[in-house]
Amino acid sequence: MNEQRLYRALDALLPHKDGLFRHFQKVYGELFGTTYDLLLYDITSTYFEGLCEANPQARRGYSRDKRPDCLQVCIALVVTPEGLPLAYEVFDGNRTD
């Protein structure tokens, strides 16, 4: 397996992301007795080195990595208090918290 093959597989999963996370939520509840009374939400960013011409979401914004010279995207993550991921979303790099 190589990197490109993994990326293609992830691209194929993307249209099913919402259904997969609903399934994870159900399974987490069954396996771990997880309740969803409290959910944690965090947003972070990751930067790119290079032009990023193929990524329309790569923008300049507040850099948590102290790299204002690089384009970035923002990633939001929702997890249970135990740290089990329930959902994520990728936003334009210039999105504010």
PyMOL commands that set and color helices and strands:
alter all, ss='L'
color gray80, all
select helices_A, chain A and resi 3-32
alter helices_A, ss='H'
color red, helices_A
select strands_A, chain A and resi 40-48+71-79+85-92
alter strands_A, ss='S'
color yellow, strands_A
deselect
rebuild
show_as cartoon
